Amino acid sequence: MKHVVSISDLSKKQILSILKRAKELVPVAKGKKKSKSLDGKILATCFFEPSTRTRLSFETAMQRLGGTCIGFADPSATSHLKGETLVDGIRMVAGYADAVLLRHPQEGSARLASENSEVPLINGGDGAGQHPTQTLLDLFTINEEMGKMEGLNVGMLGDLRYGRTVHSLSHALAKFNNKLSFISPDSLSMPSYVTDDLSCDWSSHNSIEDVLNDLDILYVTRIQKERFPDLEEYKKVASAYVIDSDLLKNAKSSMRILHPLPRVTEISTDVDGTNHAAYFRQAFNGVPVRMALLEQLIGGKK
Amino acid sequence: MSDNLMRVQPIRNGTVIDHIKAGRGRKVLDALELIDKGTTITLLMHVPSKKNSSKDVIKIEDRELSASESQKLALLSPGAHVNIIRNFVVAEKNVAELPESISEMAVCSNGNCISNNERGAKTNFNIINDGSLSIQCVYCGRKIIENNIEFI
């Protein structure tokens, strides 16, 4: 494993090994144990588009392991605006750091960057493309919450058409033989280029009530206003896919709700205090998972 | 003398592309940018064929098809025959075979793909041939079916 551009770059064995190490690193991620496994190592974080969770959790991961970060959170302060190409920028940054984390608004940017990086390149999201570390932390969360990540009924709700997290996660969950239920309005349904490649059982639904009582995991995504030409239509659709504590009376008590965050109105705040809410633990899990990945890529000592 | 030979004279030097999928000849001419190069070109369409019911044939005078042109041809019409003619004799005979990947040959249809936005970026596609033919962008993963491929 040199670069991590797409979750499909990782074998099942590599995924399991990262998740296992992430579990061991939880006390370090919480600051209860100290580690120097990445002492002296530098991660370059290159954000050509803003991100809060991905950037902060990578910076935390690096620092908890004794490493440091350089980089930028906003391209307006870089030579990118002077017309520098991505490839030139990456070649330069690769000379300054032990690994590069890239977030970029265009699909395929991470693959192109990886072809030109001497050091490991991690894709922190490329447009509507891939976001493999999100998938790793989603898998880790499912495994932590359910004690396993195979043979589960996983529902995905919301914007399944444009949501890159649900595309990658579907592929990964299929590898581990889970059953997937896709719940969305027709206009935002899971694209066939994703479902065509799924090797597991899956089904599509318009209504959450159809499947809710069977689900072990409900993965909720935000329905974005920009996807709708008409504000009225957006409000109608968005309000039909809201999860609240009332609705959850029909769910299994062990059912857990995940969300890549930020959420807006799709999960009512009255869910936060219930056993179902796992999304804030999920956000924390980004730290140990990214620590484990960084250790494997930059080769820190245990 | 058969009807086919009566239609067109043999060429002295150049390339005869035979067994092109019927109706695809014009697309091959466009994709290989054979028109406007000053060479004499003959396009025969819907010629009766023993192998299939009909085929297209292109004869290009004084120009031998390159390897990368043969790859393009394979995408448009797998199984087409490329005959290189020297002094009225078939000097080389090849069947256009699909490569595993193509570089700098087609454009990604995803406007937000980095290959369409980065100065100097090359395009790269893997060929997918699972019954139907398509190409997949190495960068953004977009799949483009055979009929929609836009060649550079």
Interface residues (C-beta under 8 A of the other chain):
Chain A: S6 G83 T85 L86 V87 H104 P105 Q106 E107 G108 S109 R111 L112 D126 G127 A128 G129 Q130 Y193
Chain B: C108 N110 N112 C113 I114 S115 N117 E118 R119 G120 A121 C137 V138 Y139 C140 G141 R142 K143
